[in-house]
């Protein structure tokens, strides 16, 4: 249970007496999860010494940040000119992750950077090498990787209790309105930033990235994720973006296990993540109704791991990082090397064509563009383990 212990901060190490100094880089959007967790944390072992965001007024915590007297800066250069920080929590657009992580490391901070790692998988090597040279750590924030339920499952996979993976599949239907694709500073749904930095923002790389990553993470060795091989993808676009907003993606693991990812933003039906992981000795299931990961063993036994969304898995990342700053030889359960497997999968996915949906099949309701029947087609793919292009609906929808 070594990995599980790390997530619960049951590590051995010298504890520093001084409070951990934190700078939050990015305070809008998903950063709200961190602000909520930090403001609710009663441990008393840290202080927020600064916040960095060029447009801070957009954060729901803006007024509270000011009331608490937390200094605000428009860029990291200005913050580090006046302060130091033990930990930088980075929740900025994808194309800024690598440069800001390296900048924080160079200025003496450990880093918790939101997922994904970046748009380029080789950035992992650059970040890991520099962190090692400076004696710092970098965590990537795939929240399920810090959830006790997932860590318990991975521990059993590592021990051989479940046997080798045979097939894994997951489905998520998360409708997103047009405003979702115009948020921020114009990076949403983009392939590259204006300066050429790769973004590859999509349903598979961002909002639903956790659930590709989780298949790789659960089957990976120790602190790593399994490698995606033989990647195939059916990609469709409904909204006015550069990249795709709906996908079925298949790939294999190193032992030949088959994996399937089914996700949609252009569905008029919302369905939270569910998965079905088959191993040699058991089938592991999770859905939004039971809210419990359960392993059904072939010998009739069952094991309940719990809900991966419970226990504050979103906010838990910050607490793990704070504790990591206080421990010697801290090793994150989700490092850049771990996260790079998902990025490599996305790089392979981006080599496939993106199909436009014919306008006659696109409907709109209160800002949501959706394809009538997409939810049913995606459910069919998940149930039967097939790609979207294998459905009759796909053949009539695409141009």
Secondary structure as GFF3:
##gff-version 3
##sequence-region A 1 399
A	DSSP	alpha_helix	2	7	.	.	.	ID=ss1
A	DSSP	beta_strand	20	25	.	.	.	ID=ss2
A	DSSP	alpha_helix	31	40	.	.	.	ID=ss3
A	DSSP	beta_strand	46	52	.	.	.	ID=ss4
A	DSSP	three_ten_helix	56	58	.	.	.	ID=ss5
A	DSSP	alpha_helix	62	67	.	.	.	ID=ss6
A	DSSP	beta_strand	72	73	.	.	.	ID=ss7
A	DSSP	alpha_helix	76	82	.	.	.	ID=ss8
A	DSSP	beta_strand	87	90	.	.	.	ID=ss9
A	DSSP	three_ten_helix	94	96	.	.	.	ID=ss10
A	DSSP	alpha_helix	97	106	.	.	.	ID=ss11
A	DSSP	beta_strand	110	113	.	.	.	ID=ss12
A	DSSP	alpha_helix	123	134	.	.	.	ID=ss13
A	DSSP	beta_strand	138	140	.	.	.	ID=ss14
A	DSSP	three_ten_helix	143	146	.	.	.	ID=ss15
A	DSSP	alpha_helix	148	159	.	.	.	ID=ss16
A	DSSP	beta_strand	165	173	.	.	.	ID=ss17
A	DSSP	three_ten_helix	178	182	.	.	.	ID=ss18
A	DSSP	alpha_helix	209	218	.	.	.	ID=ss19
A	DSSP	beta_strand	229	237	.	.	.	ID=ss20
A	DSSP	beta_strand	246	252	.	.	.	ID=ss21
A	DSSP	beta_strand	258	264	.	.	.	ID=ss22
A	DSSP	beta_strand	271	279	.	.	.	ID=ss23
A	DSSP	beta_strand	282	286	.	.	.	ID=ss24
A	DSSP	beta_strand	293	297	.	.	.	ID=ss25
A	DSSP	beta_strand	302	306	.	.	.	ID=ss26
A	DSSP	alpha_helix	313	325	.	.	.	ID=ss27
A	DSSP	alpha_helix	336	349	.	.	.	ID=ss28
A	DSSP	beta_strand	354	356	.	.	.	ID=ss29
A	DSSP	three_ten_helix	359	361	.	.	.	ID=ss30
A	DSSP	beta_strand	362	365	.	.	.	ID=ss31
A	DSSP	beta_strand	368	371	.	.	.	ID=ss32
A	DSSP	alpha_helix	374	384	.	.	.	ID=ss33
A	DSSP	three_ten_helix	388	390	.	.	.	ID=ss34
A	DSSP	alpha_helix	392	397	.	.	.	ID=ss35
###
